[in-house]
Amino acid sequence: MLELKDIKKIYNPGLITEMCLFDGFSLTVPDGEFLSIVGSNGSGKTSLLNIICGSIPIQRGSVTVNGEDITGKKEYKRYRNFGRVYQDPAMGTCKDLTLLENMSLADNKNRHCGLGGAVNKKRADFYKEQLATIGLGLEDKLHVRVGSLSGGQRQAAALIMATMNPIDFLILDEHTAALDPKTADIIMEITDRRVKEMGLTTVMVTHNLRYACEYGSRLIMMDKGQIVMDKAGAEKQNTDTKDILAMFNAISIECGN
Amino acid sequence: MFLDLTISVLTQGLLYALLAYGIFITYKILDFPDLTVDGSFPLGAAVTAVLLNRGVNCYATIPIAMAAGALAGLITGLIHVRFRIRDLLAGIITMTALFSVNLQIAGSNLAVPREIDTVFTSSLTEKLTGGAPLAVKKLIVAVIIAVIAKIVIDLYFRTKSGLLLRATGSNGTFVTTLAKDKGSMKILGLVIADTLVALSGCLVCQEQRAFAATMGTGQMVFGLAAVIIGTTLFKKLSFIKGTTCALVGSVIYKACIQLAINLGLPTNLLKLVTAVLFLVILVVGNVRKGAHENA
């Protein structure tokens, strides 16, 4: 269970550009939930993920994971039971290393990185098996530099690497936004399968309203640091893109856009 | 005459290659322009000169000088990571402080008298090389040390820690999501690099039998030039390791400087020539890159 309580987040505090995004923001994500977050630019979606992961500091409030208060916990330590996939396929993998080296690094996520051999050849079959599940032919590219793979292949690899270790939470930061529609569909399919197989509690930010409707068990819409729509269960199942779009337009009109 | 010069250039190139390995690690692997080098190189030399004068065994000075270099790298790393000072500034702060520290250690410029044994004249070297002339002995010792260091570094980059270090320079965010502290990895990289730089300083001091307070000036630029010459030369040959590039670059650089001196260049102009040479290398590198992008 992931709990955000009474979060206050101010950008550039004390400066003329000071901007208060969240004030008294709370959100609870129960175990096993697949939460999709939609909202316009600047509504606080990505900030929310950054607060969960500890990438940015907050002024007030608490972040709790499975009953443990992690508000003061360093970002890198939080990733011990978080997996995160970014919008930019370049972020989730290391372009200068081969796919095998990338997979080996991911495989060592929660182990000490000492002077043992970096690449365990015996694990190569396991990596191939993992990569084969996505059906993009990556299992034959273990010795290829990741930088020369396509964006879709890199994102698929990033997704596999993020979910290779036992984690409790998967954080998806518009992870299909930089891909062409067909590849985006494939990545979304794989995501859904991985989440179900591993029973991951997932928070996904997306601009794709169709994905937000079709996938996941709960949907929230954000605007100016507040939740303006929250649908779960049967109510979520009965929501279609038209309903969300209507709400989306209503908010935008208020803003005068 | 020509043979003597070749041997001397090779020896210089190999001893300074250790420094170039250090720059290779910070600049190429970590993407960190480490100016500490201008201070940690003479630090290694100062420590060595003092220890030799106090009668410490010449081989014992090596680990001590390396430890001093490691400390210098650690300080730059801590300044950068813990106090969030920009990479260049962090190095400049340590380098500036080290200038005084080096003078404190050595008192002033310090010579190592002829009667004191160095790694190039010790009885072990004598046994190993037979009755070879001093210049040849120096070359043999330089080859052995440069090659051993190269092999150790290459092996390190095949370990888990080494792979993580490479990932840190390439994509820090990725390292964070692997639940690893990229700050610690940067510090580790700087410690390794400045250890090598101080080792270079230690051996150069034993070879020249002298420590000079100004011997660090321009060493970082030299190291960068060596690494860039080497990597540009072997760009097409991806199986050539970075350490090999640094070693070859170092020898070529020293050869160029020797050539310039032989052609009658006043030594006072040496740093100017170094800077111009470095600029030319960078510009040529950029032009070649540009041509490639337009193609």
Interface residues (C-beta under 8 A of the other chain):
Chain A: K74 E75 Y76 K77 R78 Y79 R80 F82 G83 R84 Y86 A90 M91 G92 T93 C94 K95 D96 L97 E101 S104 L105 A106 N108 K109 N110 R111 H112 C113 G114 L115 G116 G117 A118 V119 A162
Chain B: Y156 R158 T159 K160 S161 G162 L163 L164 R166 A167 S170 N171 T173 F174 V175 T176 T177 L178 A179 K180 D181 K182
